[in-house]
Amino acid sequence: MASPTVLVSTWSNGLFVYADGGVHQELPGQRVEGLASDGRGGALAIVGQGSLRRRSRSGTWSTLAEGELELVCGVAIAATVYVGTQDVHVLRVAENGGFEAVPAFDAVAGRDKWYAGGPPLGVRSMSATCDQTTLLVNVHVGGIPRSSDGGATWQPTIDIDTDVHQVCAHPSRPNVVVAAAAVGLCISRDGGLTWAIEHAGLHACYCSAVAFAGDDVLVAASSDHFAKQGAVYRRSLDGNGPMRPVEGGLPRWLGGIADTGNIAASGSCVAVADHSGNLYLSQDAGSTWSHVASNLAGPSSVFVH
């Protein structure tokens, strides 16, 4: 099995790269966030809040677009890269290398009811279904608006008071989407149109990060955003039982929460970063885990090649 490469972005100390059993740092001293697939084998990243960049698998950086708005996250869908902003707009990368607005997002029904819940109101995460037909945008606090026509029209989904922290579409099942919310794990089986909320088995309902590991979903739960301990749970997508703590070497209690984007997977490789800067890696879809790095201060997102 090829050794995975894990990227961990941080709020103020650049990017840490775990590869071949060691860790090195890139972009030291810079704010990096919003790691996501670029759809070409590399990763997207927001650097310094205003620059959308691409990191190739070999570690070469290039700038896709820069602007004045405070960027938060990005997602590639078909041949287009979309980004979300802290002031709750969605942009797309234009052919000339700049950003252009997606104006219909500003007119989504119910937008006037969105509100800031602790952190500022803003786009928190984005995802696209694996068939590249549906774009989902998680607004904090504003639910999960979805578009199935490239951003030309949008429809609201899920009650905004569920307080969603991350949305994640399944990598091979286009109808399956999950979300981590303050009320528990949210599951959609119709591409994000409707949602069911589950929390059986969790020690607390505040869920902050979510990802897929094989046929299971992994979700991070804690008592609140500032909890000193958090835990990761798993549940079969096609089962009906309660969520159970992840075992096999992952600590029962993490050093603080695993926040938005801090669980990531690619194939059978899964990585988890906690608030204390510990990085855990599984190469068998979350059955067994190793502690591979520590002191990665202020992790903002994780990405697995």
C-alpha positions in Angstrom: 0.0 0.0 0.0 1.3 3.4 -0.9 2.1 5.7 2.0 -0.5 8.4 2.3 0.2 12.1 2.4 -1.7 14.1 5.0 -2.0 17.9 4.9 -2.8 19.8 8.0 -3.5 23.5 7.6 -3.2 25.9 10.6 -4.7 29.3 11.5 -1.3 31.0 11.9 1.6 28.6 11.2 1.2 27.5 7.6 0.8 23.9 6.5 2.2 20.7 7.9 2.7 17.7 5.6 2.9 14.2 6.9 4.5 11.9 4.4 6.8 8.8 4.5 6.7 8.8 8.3 7.9 12.4 8.8 6.5 15.9 9.0 7.6 19.0 7.3 6.2 22.5 7.2 5.2 24.8 4.2 4.1 28.4 4.2 5.3 29.0 7.8 3.7 31.9 9.6 0.8 32.1 7.2 -2.9 31.5 7.8 -4.0 28.5 5.8 -7.5 26.9 5.8 -10.2 25.3 3.7 -8.2 22.3 2.3 -10.2 20.5 -0.3 -9.6 18.4 -3.5 -8.9 20.4 -6.6 -10.4 17.6 -8.8 -7.0 17.0 -10.4 -5.2 15.0 -7.8 -4.0 18.1 -5.8 -5.5 20.2 -3.1 -7.1 23.6 -2.8 -6.2 25.9 0.0 -7.1 29.4 1.2 -3.9 31.3 2.1 -3.9 34.6 4.0 -7.7 34.7 3.7 -7.7 36.4 0.3 -5.7 34.0 -1.9 -7.1 30.7 -3.4 -4.1 28.4 -4.2 -3.5 25.0 -5.5 -1.0 22.6 -4.1 0.1 19.8 -6.5 0.6 16.3 -5.1 4.4 16.9 -5.4 4.2 20.0 -3.3 4.3 22.8 -5.9 2.1 25.8 -5.1 0.3 28.0 -7.7 -2.3 30.8 -7.3 -5.7 30.4 -8.8 -7.2 33.7 -7.9 -6.9 36.5 -5.4 -9.3 39.2 -4.1 -10.3 41.5 -1.4 -13.0 39.4 0.2 -12.2 37.1 3.2 -12.3 33.6 1.8 -13.1 30.6 3.9 -13.4 27.4 1.8 -13.5 26.1 -1.7 -14.8 23.2 -3.7 -14.2 22.0 -7.3 -17.2 20.8 -9.2 -16.8 19.7 -12.8 -14.4 22.3 -14.3 -15.3 25.1 -11.9 -13.9 26.1 -8.5 -16.3 27.8 -6.1 -15.4 29.6 -2.9 -17.3 30.7 0.1 -16.7 33.9 2.0 -16.9 35.1 5.6 -19.5 37.6 4.6 -21.7 34.9 3.3 -21.2 35.0 -0.5 -20.3 32.4 -3.0 -17.9 33.2 -5.8 -16.4 31.2 -8.7 -13.0 31.4 -10.3 -13.3 33.2 -13.6 -11.4 32.3 -16.7 -9.2 35.4 -16.3 -8.0 34.2 -12.9 -10.1 36.5 -10.8 -13.3 35.9 -8.9 -16.9 36.5 -10.1 -20.0 36.6 -8.0 -22.7 33.9 -7.9 -25.5 36.4 -7.4 -28.4 33.9 -7.1 -26.9 32.7 -3.8 -27.6 36.1 -2.3 -31.3 35.7 -3.1 -31.8 32.2 -1.6 -35.1 32.0 0.2 -34.8 32.5 4.0 -31.5 34.4 3.8 -33.0 37.2 5.8 -33.3 34.8 8.8 -29.7 33.7 8.9 -27.8 34.8 12.0 -24.4 34.7 13.6 -24.2 31.9 16.3 -21.0 32.6 18.2 -18.6 32.9 15.3 -19.5 35.5 12.7 -22.2 34.6 10.1 -20.4 33.1 7.1 -19.9 30.2 4.8 -18.4 27.4 6.9 -18.0 24.5 4.5 -18.8 23.4 0.9 -19.2 20.0 -0.8 -20.3 18.6 -4.2 -22.0 15.3 -4.9 -19.8 12.7 -6.6 -21.8 12.9 -9.9 -20.8 16.6 -10.0 -24.4 17.8 -10.3 -25.1 19.3 -6.9 -23.3 22.0 -4.9 -24.0 22.3 -1.2 -23.0 25.3 0.9 -23.1 25.2 4.7 -23.8 28.6 6.2 -23.2 29.3 9.9 -26.0 29.8 10.9 -28.1 29.4 7.8 -28.6 25.8 7.0 -27.4 24.1 3.8 -28.5 25.8 0.5 -28.1 23.6 -2.5 -27.8 24.2 -6.2 -28.2 21.6 -9.0 -27.7 24.0 -11.9 -24.2 25.4 -11.4 -25.3 28.2 -9.0 -28.0 29.6 -11.2 -30.7 28.8 -8.6 -30.6 27.8 -5.0 -33.0 26.2 -2.5 -32.8 26.2 1.2 -32.6 22.8 3.1 -32.6 21.8 6.8 -33.8 24.1 9.6 -31.2 26.8 10.1 -31.4 26.3 13.9 -29.8 22.8 13.6 -26.6 25.0 13.5 -24.6 23.0 10.9 -20.8 23.0 11.2 -19.9 20.9 8.1 -21.5 19.3 5.1 -19.9 16.4 3.3 -21.1 14.5 0.2 -20.3 10.8 -0.2 -17.3 10.1 -2.6 -19.2 7.4 -4.6 -22.9 7.5 -3.7 -24.4 10.7 -5.2 -27.6 10.6 -3.1 -25.8 10.4 0.2 -24.8 13.5 2.1 -24.1 14.0 5.7 -23.6 17.0 8.0 -22.3 17.6 11.5 -24.6 19.9 13.5 -25.1 21.2 17.0 -28.1 18.8 17.2 -26.3 15.7 16.0 -25.4 13.8 12.8 -27.6 14.8 9.9 -28.1 12.3 7.0 -29.6 12.9 3.6 -30.4 10.1 1.1 -31.7 12.3 -1.7 -28.7 14.5 -2.4 -29.3 17.0 0.4 -33.0 17.7 -0.3 -34.3 16.3 3.0 -32.5 15.4 6.2 -32.8 13.1 9.2 -31.1 13.8 12.5 -29.5 11.1 14.6 -27.7 11.3 17.9 -28.2 7.8 19.5 -25.0 6.7 21.1 -23.3 10.1 21.3 -22.1 11.3 24.7 -23.2 14.8 23.6 -25.0 16.1 20.5 -22.7 19.0 19.4 -21.1 17.6 16.2 -18.4 19.6 14.5 -16.7 17.4 11.8 -17.8 14.6 9.6 -16.3 12.3 6.9 -16.8 8.9 5.3 -14.7 5.8 5.9 -15.6 3.0 3.6 -19.3 2.2 4.3 -19.3 4.1 7.6 -19.6 7.7 8.5 -17.3 9.2 11.1 -18.5 12.2 13.2 -16.8 14.2 15.9 -18.9 15.1 19.0 -18.4 17.2 22.1 -20.4 19.1 24.7 -19.7 22.4 22.9 -17.2 24.3 20.7 -14.9 25.0 23.6 -14.9 21.5 25.1 -11.6 20.3 26.5 -12.5 16.8 25.3 -14.0 15.4 22.1 -14.7 12.0 20.7 -15.1 10.4 17.2 -17.9 8.0 16.6 -18.8 5.7 13.7 -22.0 4.3 12.2 -22.7 2.2 9.2 -24.5 4.2 6.5 -26.9 1.4 5.8 -27.5 0.3 9.4 -29.9 1.5 12.0 -27.9 1.1 15.2 -26.5 3.8 17.5 -23.2 5.5 16.8 -20.3 3.9 18.6 -16.9 5.4 19.7 -14.1 4.7 17.3 -11.6 2.3 18.7 -8.5 0.6 17.4 -5.9 3.1 18.8 -7.8 6.3 18.5 -8.1 7.8 22.0 -11.6 7.6 23.5 -11.2 11.3 24.3 -9.3 13.7 22.0 -7.4 16.7 23.2 -10.3 19.1 22.5 -12.7 18.9 19.6 -12.0 17.9 16.0 -13.4 21.0 14.4 -14.9 21.6 10.9 -12.8 19.9 8.3 -10.5 18.1 10.8 -11.6 14.6 9.8 -10.6 13.7 6.2 -10.5 10.5 4.2 -9.3 9.2 0.8 -10.0 5.6 0.0 -9.0 3.5 3.1 -6.9 6.3 4.6 -8.5 8.5 7.3 -6.9 11.3 9.3 -8.1 13.1 12.4 -6.6 16.3 14.0 -7.8 17.6 17.4 -7.7 21.0 18.9 -4.4 20.2 20.7 -2.6 19.5 17.5 -2.5 15.8 17.5 -2.7 14.0 14.2 -4.1 10.4 14.0 -4.0 8.2 10.9 -5.7 5.0 9.8 -4.9 3.1 6.7 -7.7 0.6 7.0 -10.9 2.8 6.9 -10.7 3.6 10.6 -10.3 0.1 12.0 -6.9 0.8 13.5 -5.1 4.1 14.2 -1.6 5.5 14.8 -0.6 8.8 16.5 1.7 10.2 13.8 2.3 13.8 14.8 1.7 16.3 17.7 2.0 20.0 18.4 0.5 21.0 15.0 -0.9 24.1 16.7 -4.2 25.4 15.7 -5.3 22.9 13.0 -7.9 24.5 10.7 -8.4 21.6 8.2 -7.1 18.3 7.1 -6.7 16.7 3.6 -5.6 13.2 2.6 -4.0 12.3 -0.7 
